[in-house]
Amino acid sequence: MTHNFHPTTLREYDIRGIIGETLGEDDAYAIGRGFGTLIARAGGKSVAVGYDGRVSSPVLEAALVRGLNDSGIHAVRVGMGPTPMLYYGEATEQVDGGIQITGSHNPANYNGFKMVFQGRPFFGADILGLGKMAAEGDWVSGSAGSTQIDIMDRYVARLIEGFDGQALRIGWDAGNGAAGPVVEKLVKLLPGEHFTLYTDVDGNFPNHHPDPTEEKNLEDLKALVAEKRLDFGVAFDGDGDRIGAIDGEGRVIWGDQLLAIYAEAVLREVPGATIIADVKASQALYDRVAELGGQPLMWKTGHSLIKSKMKQTGSPLAGEMSGHIFFKHEYYGFDDALYAAVRLIRAAGTLGKSVTQLRGEMPAMVNTPEMRFQVDESRKFAAVDEVLARLKAAGAEVNDTDGARVNTADGWWLLRASNTQDVLVARAEAKDEAGLERLMAQIDEQLGLSGIKRGPQAGH
């Protein structure tokens, strides 16, 4: 028996597609067979399986489990919950891997799979390998069953283990995503007053799209914080591994700004530690980490890449502009937005300042949002290579960790190829509007020299 995946579904960090068009039950079964085969060949016997609140998730979960079972791998089913709950199950149950069925922050008709293989991220060549195995029918056969376990209460208890934060008044927006039931349990155990929005799981996302990195999705949370005069508010993406936050004045605290707050608190306990952020993060963050005595490390965008780099460097904390925050300090090192919310309460206590004050003290920078524009798949990496070659020849101050990040007297700009879509991503940050315009002109000039026009922006 063989299976061919739709060419768009096997991606750098995960598997993702549109239900009924590019992804279905047959694909889920084939993923179970392939992943199960790899686990079996590595001497493993069981895999934890979880799923998010999307309408299509239960059907995919059943097919995935069937595939694992037919490879002789026992499935430990943790049921519906956020992706970090599955990671927690993978880290604490006696299993050899984990798979979460989730469409993350994509529209309701998408779904996908995130995987952990014997405690390490499973991505890139690993994922492409599943496609090759399926096409060749390179699967082991066996038979096994599954057990259903309920770990949500244990997971919630772990989120607040050792909690010594203050009693604050906080707003929580789960966006009808899989984090909702956990939020409801969590706020009952935390001190202070808590107000929740959209904690009922609904895969059609009737209130707003669950992507807290888009400011328009934070409007309801802002209104709640203003109306109740709360200390701050937090929001989660569809599968609870990315956090968004606003302070008591309704200002967004972006991913790199959150990381600056966490870094200050962690560096008090682990002086001189390496703090990792992706190439899209503000220069203000790297400067702040250095100022606090830490070692700032700029790394490639992508949760799997960041996790791997943390293991390599022994870093206690890392984060991405997109709101993925990774705590190895007193936790497991995976991206968990619910744990990050608890750590924000703790950080305010540790630093003796309100979240609003911490946000207010940050340097005012003028920056662009992430700009994305369509470029043919065959051209996207080549174009970035051309830009890098020209910049280096011209003696520019450029970092090529992930694309081209250029420092100038005005600030910095970034141009990188997306690993998951046929788009180039650009971002720029300066101290004032005039500087930002000069940086944007440099981006446009480099794109033009490679025959690309910064046209209408591509969506996520």
Order of alpha helices (4+ residues) and beta strands (2+ residues): beta-alpha-beta-alpha-beta-alpha-beta-beta-beta-alpha-beta-alpha-beta-alpha-beta-alpha-beta-beta-beta-alpha-beta-alpha-beta-alpha-beta-beta-alpha-alpha-beta-beta-alpha-beta-beta-beta-beta-alpha
